[in-house]
Amino acid sequence: MAVVLFMFSSTLNANSFLEINEAGDPATCFEYADRWARITGFWQSLSHEQEYRVFVSLYDDCMNQ
């Protein structure tokens, strides 16, 4: 639950990044998802598998915008 809440707050803070860069661009979405998945993984002490799931979720959300 804490991971989901942190992901949501991180996504809100990262919206300025997506507004500046075009959402839906694979390279931009990869950088965005990679950055925030690593930050979330560090602060939440996630395993590599959990961090990867955060990355996939953020990447998919970015590509669908």
C-alpha positions as CSV (number, residue, x, y, z in Angstrom):
1,M,0.0,0.0,0.0
2,A,2.8,2.4,0.9
3,V,4.4,1.8,-2.5
4,V,1.2,2.7,-4.3
5,L,0.8,5.9,-2.3
6,F,4.4,6.8,-2.9
7,M,4.1,6.1,-6.6
8,F,1.0,8.3,-6.8
9,S,2.8,11.2,-5.0
10,S,5.9,10.7,-7.1
11,T,3.8,10.8,-10.3
12,L,2.2,14.0,-9.2
13,N,5.6,15.5,-8.6
14,A,6.9,14.2,-11.9
15,N,4.1,15.7,-13.9
16,S,6.1,18.8,-14.6
17,F,8.7,16.5,-16.3
18,L,6.0,15.0,-18.6
19,E,4.6,18.4,-19.4
20,I,7.9,19.7,-20.5
21,N,8.7,16.6,-22.5
22,E,6.2,14.9,-24.9
23,A,4.4,12.0,-23.2
24,G,4.1,9.0,-25.5
25,D,7.7,9.2,-26.7
26,P,9.4,5.9,-25.9
27,A,12.8,7.5,-25.0
28,T,11.2,10.1,-22.8
29,C,8.9,7.6,-21.1
30,F,11.9,5.3,-20.5
31,E,13.9,8.0,-18.8
32,Y,10.9,9.1,-16.7
33,A,10.0,5.6,-15.6
34,D,13.6,4.6,-14.9
35,R,14.2,7.7,-12.8
36,W,11.1,7.4,-10.7
37,A,11.3,3.6,-10.3
38,R,14.8,4.0,-8.9
39,I,13.8,6.7,-6.5
40,T,10.8,4.7,-5.4
41,G,12.9,1.6,-5.1
42,F,15.4,3.4,-2.9
43,W,13.0,5.0,-0.6
44,Q,10.7,2.0,-0.2
45,S,13.6,-0.6,-0.1
46,L,12.0,-2.5,-2.9
47,S,13.4,-5.7,-4.4
48,H,14.6,-5.6,-8.1
49,E,11.4,-7.3,-9.1
50,Q,9.2,-4.8,-7.3
51,E,11.2,-1.9,-8.7
52,Y,10.7,-3.4,-12.2
53,R,7.0,-3.6,-11.7
54,V,7.0,0.1,-10.7
55,F,9.0,0.9,-13.8
56,V,6.6,-1.0,-16.1
57,S,3.6,0.7,-14.5
58,L,5.1,4.2,-14.9
59,Y,6.3,3.5,-18.5
60,D,2.9,2.2,-19.5
61,D,1.1,5.1,-18.0
62,C,3.4,7.5,-19.8
63,M,3.0,5.8,-23.1
64,N,-0.8,5.9,-22.8
65,Q,-0.9,9.6,-22.2
